[in-house]
Amino acid sequence: MTYFMIIIRPSGKTLQYYNLYDTLLTIIESYQIYIEYQCRAGYCGCCRARLLKGVVSYNILPLTCIKPGEIVPCLCHVHGNIEIELYS
């Protein structure tokens, strides 16, 4: 089984994961790290974060407006090692 790493900024916490089917929000919550969210469906934009390194994908595109370099963790899936900055 191959593990991948998620580095969370500004805290510097490093998370390991292997399930590519979980959303980024689910992975972060499994480590009991607080991240603001409301809808879990890409509508509200509360969970927006900045993708600093790596690649994510979406099965469903978010309906909230996001700026270049931003991601919506409630919808995105991680493919490999990434580094993100949480706003909340």
Backbone as ProteinMPNN parsed JSONL, in Angstrom:
{"seq_chain_A": "MTYFMIIIRPSGKTLQYYNLYDTLLTIIESYQIYIEYQCRAGYCGCCRARLLKGVVSYNILPLTCIKPGEIVPCLCHVHGNIEIELYS", "coords_chain_A": {"N_chain_A": [[0.844, -1.175, 0.0], [0.615, 2.161, -0.886], [1.476, 5.127, 0.689], [0.587, 8.558, 0.911], [1.441, 12.033, 1.393], [0.124, 14.861, 3.094], [0.744, 18.147, 3.614], [-0.016, 20.571, 5.935], [-0.424, 23.966, 6.06], [-0.777, 26.963, 7.974], [0.239, 25.466, 10.104], [2.048, 23.354, 9.771], [1.6, 20.68, 10.1], [1.742, 17.221, 9.215], [0.052, 14.897, 7.304], [-0.723, 11.479, 6.723], [-2.012, 9.46, 4.128], [-3.888, 7.011, 2.298], [-6.141, 6.293, 0.928], [-7.535, 6.991, -1.997], [-10.096, 7.637, -2.596], [-11.393, 9.123, -0.693], [-12.461, 12.445, 0.178], [-10.533, 15.482, 0.398], [-11.332, 16.996, 2.609], [-12.495, 15.01, 4.267], [-10.226, 13.468, 4.858], [-8.652, 15.351, 6.275], [-10.354, 15.849, 8.468], [-10.291, 13.31, 9.632], [-7.951, 13.342, 11.016], [-8.559, 14.94, 13.066], [-8.363, 17.699, 12.715], [-9.328, 21.025, 12.709], [-11.427, 22.394, 10.303], [-13.21, 24.825, 8.671], [-16.508, 24.367, 7.49], [-19.657, 23.999, 5.734], [-21.586, 23.017, 3.832], [-20.602, 20.703, 2.458], [-20.739, 20.207, -0.225], [-19.708, 21.9, -2.127], [-20.981, 24.33, -2.507], [-21.021, 26.527, -0.668], [-18.409, 27.492, -0.133], [-17.015, 27.758, 2.228], [-14.955, 26.067, 3.098], [-12.769, 26.616, 1.553], [-9.354, 26.532, 0.452], [-5.824, 27.111, -0.047], [-3.933, 25.725, -2.614], [-0.72, 24.796, -2.456], [1.291, 23.074, -3.352], [1.302, 20.238, -5.51], [-1.363, 18.09, -6.824], [-4.863, 18.079, -7.308], [-8.121, 16.633, -7.887], [-11.481, 16.827, -9.197], [-14.576, 15.179, -8.942], [-17.007, 16.304, -9.226], [-17.555, 19.582, -10.184], [-16.947, 22.479, -8.147], [-19.519, 24.759, -7.125], [-19.178, 27.179, -6.0], [-17.457, 30.331, -6.164], [-14.098, 30.261, -6.863], [-10.729, 31.362, -6.518], [-7.846, 31.458, -8.724], [-5.555, 28.907, -7.919], [-6.818, 28.19, -5.611], [-8.633, 25.68, -3.761], [-11.409, 23.452, -3.127], [-11.856, 21.696, -0.442], [-13.967, 19.964, 0.357], [-14.872, 18.707, -1.886], [-12.706, 17.898, -3.441], [-10.276, 15.481, -4.543], [-7.265, 13.893, -3.663], [-4.204, 13.315, -5.31], [-1.411, 11.989, -4.851], [1.431, 13.552, -3.202], [0.725, 16.536, -1.434], [0.643, 20.068, -0.622], [-1.015, 22.341, 1.381], [-2.657, 25.436, 2.286], [-4.578, 26.319, 4.96], [-7.313, 28.464, 5.381], [-8.98, 28.905, 7.54]], "CA_chain_A": [[0.0, 0.0, 0.0], [1.398, 3.39, -0.981], [0.974, 6.258, 1.456], [0.923, 9.884, 0.418], [1.54, 13.022, 2.461], [-0.507, 16.173, 2.979], [1.324, 19.103, 4.554], [-0.981, 21.63, 6.237], [0.147, 25.244, 6.485], [0.499, 27.366, 8.543], [0.623, 24.664, 11.272], [3.151, 22.454, 9.466], [1.229, 19.285, 10.36], [1.853, 16.316, 8.078], [-0.924, 13.814, 7.367], [-0.519, 10.377, 5.789], [-3.258, 8.853, 3.676], [-3.725, 6.065, 1.185], [-7.418, 6.094, 0.252], [-7.725, 8.039, -3.0], [-11.53, 7.868, -2.789], [-11.851, 10.104, 0.288], [-12.211, 13.848, -0.147], [-9.519, 16.106, 1.236], [-11.987, 17.36, 3.867], [-12.623, 13.789, 5.069], [-8.888, 13.113, 5.344], [-8.275, 16.33, 7.299], [-11.182, 15.585, 9.653], [-9.878, 12.051, 10.269], [-6.839, 13.704, 11.895], [-9.159, 15.847, 14.042], [-7.928, 19.072, 12.453], [-10.502, 21.846, 12.444], [-11.547, 23.12, 9.041], [-14.581, 25.34, 8.58], [-17.313, 23.91, 6.353], [-21.095, 24.002, 5.986], [-22.462, 22.258, 2.932], [-19.961, 19.478, 1.956], [-21.174, 19.999, -1.61], [-19.092, 22.873, -3.019], [-21.839, 25.503, -2.719], [-20.821, 27.664, 0.234], [-17.045, 28.008, -0.195], [-16.435, 27.935, 3.566], [-13.763, 25.24, 3.307], [-11.721, 26.951, 0.576], [-7.961, 26.522, 0.898], [-4.882, 27.389, -1.133], [-3.08, 24.603, -2.999], [0.639, 25.302, -2.613], [2.027, 22.089, -4.155], [0.593, 18.998, -5.784], [-2.485, 18.04, -7.762], [-6.144, 17.541, -6.846], [-9.116, 16.519, -8.957], [-12.874, 16.916, -8.773], [-15.581, 14.397, -9.662], [-18.044, 17.309, -9.467], [-16.946, 20.9, -10.029], [-17.599, 23.305, -7.128], [-20.38, 25.831, -7.616], [-18.736, 28.427, -5.401], [-16.387, 31.002, -6.912], [-12.773, 30.12, -6.271], [-9.673, 32.074, -7.231], [-6.775, 30.567, -9.177], [-4.724, 28.399, -6.83], [-7.653, 27.747, -4.496], [-9.34, 24.405, -3.886], [-12.554, 23.244, -2.234], [-11.559, 20.381, 0.121], [-15.124, 19.073, 0.514], [-15.12, 18.011, -3.15], [-11.52, 17.474, -4.196], [-9.572, 14.24, -4.235], [-5.828, 14.109, -3.722], [-3.462, 12.307, -6.079], [0.01, 12.184, -4.562], [1.77, 14.446, -2.103], [0.303, 17.923, -1.636], [0.809, 21.029, 0.455], [-2.117, 23.302, 1.324], [-2.777, 26.435, 3.34], [-5.956, 26.473, 5.424], [-7.663, 29.84, 5.72], [-9.676, 28.988, 8.836]], "C_chain_A": [[0.892, 1.243, 0.0], [0.721, 4.496, -0.184], [1.438, 7.555, 0.812], [0.868, 10.861, 1.583], [0.778, 14.295, 2.093], [0.146, 17.054, 4.034], [0.343, 20.259, 4.682], [-0.22, 22.865, 6.711], [-0.969, 26.108, 7.047], [1.001, 26.477, 9.676], [1.832, 23.774, 11.021], [2.848, 20.993, 9.738], [1.321, 18.475, 9.071], [0.899, 15.153, 8.288], [-0.536, 12.75, 6.355], [-1.878, 9.845, 5.378], [-2.954, 7.903, 2.536], [-4.999, 5.89, 0.385], [-7.685, 7.242, -0.717], [-9.19, 8.366, -3.242], [-12.085, 8.888, -1.807], [-11.6, 11.519, -0.225], [-11.132, 14.382, 0.786], [-10.108, 16.503, 2.585], [-12.1, 16.152, 4.789], [-11.276, 13.375, 5.652], [-8.469, 14.051, 6.468], [-9.057, 16.083, 8.58], [-10.757, 14.308, 10.369], [-8.684, 12.262, 11.198], [-7.28, 14.703, 12.964], [-8.588, 17.263, 13.946], [-9.164, 19.87, 12.075], [-10.377, 22.509, 11.082], [-13.009, 23.554, 8.926], [-15.266, 24.793, 7.328], [-18.779, 24.031, 6.733], [-21.818, 22.983, 5.125], [-21.918, 20.897, 2.494], [-20.32, 19.186, 0.497], [-20.602, 21.03, -2.584], [-19.914, 24.114, -3.29], [-21.369, 26.726, -1.934], [-19.421, 28.275, 0.163], [-16.371, 28.188, 1.147], [-15.117, 27.188, 3.753], [-12.628, 25.567, 2.338], [-10.339, 26.958, 1.219], [-7.088, 26.84, -0.307], [-4.031, 26.148, -1.366], [-1.694, 25.159, -3.296], [1.488, 24.391, -3.493], [1.146, 20.878, -4.378], [-0.601, 19.177, -6.704], [-3.712, 17.467, -7.063], [-7.071, 17.427, -8.048], [-10.504, 16.59, -8.342], [-13.705, 15.954, -9.603], [-16.73, 15.304, -10.082], [-17.387, 18.666, -9.257], [-17.685, 21.714, -8.977], [-18.419, 24.415, -7.768], [-20.02, 27.178, -7.01], [-17.627, 29.03, -6.254], [-15.069, 30.803, -6.173], [-11.76, 30.829, -7.16], [-8.645, 31.066, -7.746], [-5.869, 30.172, -8.008], [-5.509, 27.937, -5.622], [-8.305, 26.411, -4.82], [-10.502, 24.381, -2.91], [-12.409, 21.826, -1.665], [-12.751, 19.437, 0.258], [-15.416, 18.276, -0.75], [-13.879, 17.413, -3.79], [-10.918, 16.187, -3.65], [-8.093, 14.461, -4.517], [-5.167, 12.968, -4.479], [-1.973, 12.547, -5.893], [0.205, 13.134, -3.397], [1.314, 15.865, -2.435], [0.664, 18.76, -0.42], [-0.287, 22.071, 0.29], [-2.008, 24.303, 2.466], [-4.25, 26.566, 3.687], [-6.192, 27.918, 5.805], [-8.268, 29.94, 7.11], [-8.82, 28.465, 9.955]], "O_chain_A": [[1.817, 1.348, 0.805], [-0.466, 4.766, -0.365], [2.529, 7.638, 0.247], [0.312, 10.55, 2.637], [0.788, 14.74, 0.945], [0.103, 16.735, 5.222], [-0.077, 20.851, 3.687], [0.547, 22.793, 7.671], [-2.094, 25.957, 6.572], [2.102, 26.71, 10.175], [2.571, 23.465, 11.955], [3.734, 20.147, 9.624], [1.021, 18.97, 7.984], [0.933, 14.496, 9.329], [-0.074, 13.068, 5.259], [-2.796, 9.787, 6.196], [-1.905, 7.982, 1.897], [-4.95, 5.385, -0.737], [-8.025, 8.346, -0.292], [-9.5, 9.276, -4.011], [-13.143, 9.464, -2.056], [-10.648, 11.761, -0.967], [-10.858, 13.798, 1.835], [-9.44, 16.358, 3.609], [-11.824, 16.266, 5.983], [-11.197, 12.976, 6.814], [-7.983, 13.597, 7.504], [-8.482, 16.105, 9.668], [-10.854, 14.231, 11.594], [-8.437, 11.438, 12.078], [-6.445, 15.247, 13.687], [-8.362, 17.93, 14.956], [-9.952, 19.45, 11.228], [-9.352, 23.106, 10.756], [-13.922, 22.742, 9.069], [-14.677, 24.76, 6.248], [-19.111, 24.153, 7.912], [-22.584, 22.169, 5.641], [-22.71, 20.007, 2.184], [-20.216, 18.046, 0.044], [-20.977, 21.032, -3.756], [-19.594, 24.881, -4.198], [-21.324, 27.832, -2.472], [-19.273, 29.477, 0.383], [-15.262, 28.718, 1.209], [-14.252, 27.644, 4.501], [-11.623, 24.857, 2.31], [-10.179, 27.341, 2.378], [-7.556, 26.837, -1.445], [-3.474, 25.585, -0.423], [-1.507, 25.899, -4.262], [2.305, 24.865, -4.283], [0.332, 20.532, -3.522], [-0.824, 20.242, -7.279], [-3.615, 16.491, -6.319], [-6.84, 18.041, -9.089], [-10.677, 16.436, -7.133], [-13.567, 15.907, -10.825], [-17.344, 15.116, -11.133], [-16.723, 18.874, -8.241], [-18.913, 21.659, -8.907], [-18.059, 24.944, -8.82], [-20.51, 28.212, -7.465], [-16.938, 28.314, -6.981], [-14.949, 31.142, -4.995], [-11.908, 30.888, -8.381], [-8.583, 29.941, -7.252], [-5.471, 31.019, -7.208], [-4.939, 27.353, -4.7], [-8.504, 26.058, -5.982], [-10.568, 25.188, -1.982], [-12.792, 20.858, -2.322], [-12.564, 18.22, 0.274], [-16.129, 17.274, -0.698], [-13.994, 16.502, -4.609], [-11.038, 15.862, -2.468], [-7.721, 15.128, -5.483], [-5.526, 11.803, -4.31], [-1.347, 13.237, -6.698], [-0.746, 13.478, -2.694], [1.487, 16.34, -3.558], [0.949, 18.238, 0.658], [-0.474, 22.62, -0.795], [-1.353, 24.049, 3.477], [-5.075, 26.881, 2.828], [-5.364, 28.531, 6.479], [-8.092, 30.951, 7.79], [-9.247, 28.461, 11.11]]}, "name": "protein", "num_of_chains": 1, "seq": "MTYFMIIIRPSGKTLQYYNLYDTLLTIIESYQIYIEYQCRAGYCGCCRARLLKGVVSYNILPLTCIKPGEIVPCLCHVHGNIEIELYS"}
